Amino acid sequence: MDKQGNVVTAHGLQTVDLGKEYPGTVALDGVSVAFEGGQVHALIGKNGAGKSTLVKIFAGAVPPTRGRILVDGRDVVLRSPADAFAKGIATVYQELSLVPELTVAENILLGRLPRQAGLGGWIIDWPEVFARARAVLANLQVDLDVRRPAAELGVAEQQIVEIAKAMSFDPSVLMLDEPTSALAQAETSHLFALLRNLAARGVAILYITHRLQELRRIADTVTVLRDGRHVGTIAIADATPQRLVEMMFGEVVQKERPSDLEAGDRPVLEVRRLGRRGSFHDVSFTLRGGEILGIAGMLGSGRTELLRALFGADPYDTGEILIEGRPVRAASPERMKHLGVAFTPENRQAQALVQMLSTRANVCLASLDRIARRGFLTRARERTVVGRLVERLAILAPDIEQPVSSLSGGNQQKVVVAKWLNTDPRVILFDEPTRGIDVQAKQQIFQIMWDLGRQGISCLFVSSELEELLEVCHRILIMKKGTIVGEVRPEGVAVDELLARCMEV
Amino acid sequence: MAIVLLVLCAALAVRAEGFFTVENLLNVVRNVSMQGVIAFGMTMVIISGEIDLSVGSAVAFSGCLAAWVTGFLAGPAVGLPMPWAILAAVLASLGAGLAVGSFTGFLRVRFRVPTFITTLAWMTMLKGAAELITNGFPLMPFPAWYSFMGAGRLWGVPAPAIIFFATFVVIQVLMGYTSFGRAIYAVGGNAEAARLSGINVGRVKVLVMGLVAGLAAMSGLMLSSQIMQGTAGTAKGWELDVIAAVIIGGTSLMGGSGTVWGTLIGIVFMGVLANGMTLLNISEYWQHVVQGALILAAVLINVAPSRKR
């Protein structure tokens, strides 16, 4: 790396001493890094490392306070997202931004629809619109009907349309933020093939992710940020999990699976032939006291629907649920809560927390009647309760009166867990609890689950990351196409075997 | 907003003749009392993410119903002693209010009918019902002592003002110091998250809608006591004044945020403004323009800081 800032990369993206300061914090502190065209570069770092700030700067959403950005060897100033696209940096965000009612073609050419010559250029040239859109997709070797409304496409296809839209600007740099977080395994493979194709044409691909296990499959280099600084860029061959975690955190944090994990004998939750038309059918299993039961399966296998039905959030058509041996009548979230069942939804921000309310209010949300004496409660009482839970779960929340949206993903998830712990639950249903959380926070969540197990509280753990299930659970159920097809013990199975069983036809 | 109010009062104390007297200030409070009690209920409604457009008509209907019931029960057909008739009338009015509001809430919860639509319908239906009951003429069955609620004084303080402050205290405590109040904020902030946290969202909505309609009914009784009759043409446009007061007080129409204190300041502010403009001999038409402009200004003041990111 040339410290004088001499141009190193003729094709691709480079920064020299890039910095971003906000009043009171330094988000980026002199980052100098180069991303060569023709390769896939992974960008990783824990929450708060400066990754999102760097992405926002590259996307043109936020200006740097110092430093230079070079695209294909030339200095650029990015004034706005549109400007970034125009200067060769295209971004595909984690939350897809397609307009659902418009067609694929309109989405790809959004804002740039070709007009008919004459008539003052007011009228859109529809044949040209569809022709150009088809050309863009053909270029990516993708086959989609450009006339379909975007809302009809599945998540993976929508993402491809987003990538097509980005590529139609003919960029030098393509930046993808957590692209696989909503994809199933097969779709991920398609995406990676597409990205390698694009890289082969000379595009510099910047790939931001939390999923370290994916890197081997797609990345050529790995760049690590920590505390706003560039810790290093290494070739994928050198990027062992230990090395990466060391670079991200400065120390190895992964804990060994505790040896004192013993599930009890007493059945706490029994499910008999539970079914909901269109979502799942004939589901039966038993969850014992202090047990951590995992449910593995691909996207669409019905796991979230099952959990929601168990919590009473959605109705079910057949079968029954028994808590401590007694059947449940008229399940609803309120009822299940009283019976000792808790639920952490998959969509943390929209379903598990009230973003505009304070951390304190959110922690008390499920236990208001408990905290109140005959209906009355004060902030002081709430604060006492919240203080205890914040300490117990090591939640990093400097001011619990601030909106919970100000906390990082990992801490928000701990707030959700804290909320339910205060209801004195017997069973907690976790739906993808580690989504969008960095490695260290994940370990903390697992530690919490193990502690709960020791206290006799049972956990049902749904996750798409099979390694996690193998690390944490006593037993794992395999769910496919809406029903349970098998059960394994972590000791007796390897990741690829488990994956195969989840996918087998 | 409180600062603006103080500034306004100071300015009026200096410029307007007779503003800063005990008599006038009590006047202001008495004038705002009847809309004020509704405004406190409306605060709860808006924070919970709903709206009630029918409160004006509910006031008129409530007064007319009370008058009719009184006249019927104390009249030749039934011949109840007046106090019993009045009691029945009061209970009937309050009961009708609670029923109407709860029904609105029920439609919202069970059939997902937006409260905007239902209360819009009630707005015309209740007005029509009031006109039906009175046949277009004011009903005047009330005994002289009935005027106490609307025009009487207790230790020198107008009775409506006492009811106003009592309602304020009750609702302030309800919103700030009970689990029910916390639940209202949660439901307004994110109803689905509240539901998935085991809060009975349906119960909250039905209760809140019932409460505001009940308060409107109470206000209607206060008004009928003040004018000593049940007339269908009263309280025209009150819903807009009430909602304006709530918004000026800092509550967001999106739900999930706002305070009862804010509404208190909002309603007093509007009362002081109207009173001041009258004392300064500003025409009534200008008063309307100023009021409207103020609502906009209040929203901008409240929204601007949170927009700066």
Interface residues (C-beta under 8 A of the other chain):
Chain A: F311 A313 P333 E334 M336 K337 H338 F343 P345 A350 Q351 A352 L353 V354 Q355 M356 L357 A361 C364 L365 A366 L368 D369 I371 A372 G375 F376 L377 T378 K419 T423
Chain B: Y177 T178 S179 F180 R182 A183 Y185 A186 G189 N190 E192 A193 A194 R195 L196 S197 G198 I199 N200 G256 S257
